[in-house]
């Protein structure tokens, strides 16, 4: 029998939850920054009406027309 008290390392579960919470916040923050950057990069007032070259929708005729 050892002559010292056993070491108790409590709070392991709490530390794990805190780390997971931080990681989620980092992912959410990254997605928000990406969305803001994409929104800022799009020109205002310009809408594309035609499909891009190579897009499958460009080859299909419009519905309702032969």
RAUR-V624539 format. One record per pair of residues at least 4 apart in sequence whose ideal C-beta (glycine too) atoms are under 7 Angstrom apart, sorted by the first residue. I is the first residue (numbers start at 1). GAP is how many residues later the second one is. D is the distance in Angstrom with one decimal. If there is no record, write none. Layout:
# RAUR-V624539
I;GAP;D / I;GAP;D
This chain:
# RAUR-V624539
11;4;5.8 / 12;4;6.5 / 13;4;6.5 / 14;4;6.3 / 15;4;6.4 / 16;4;6.5 / 17;4;6.3 / 18;4;6.5 / 19;4;6.5 / 20;4;6.5 / 21;4;6.5 / 22;4;6.4 / 23;4;6.5 / 24;4;6.2 / 25;4;6.0 / 26;4;6.3 / 27;4;6.4 / 28;4;6.3 / 29;4;6.3 / 30;4;6.3 / 31;4;6.3 / 32;4;6.4 / 33;4;6.3 / 34;4;6.4 / 35;4;6.2 / 36;4;6.2 / 37;4;6.2 / 38;4;6.8 / 51;4;4.3 / 51;6;4.5 / 51;7;3.8 / 52;6;7.0 / 53;5;6.7 / 56;4;6.8 / 61;4;6.0
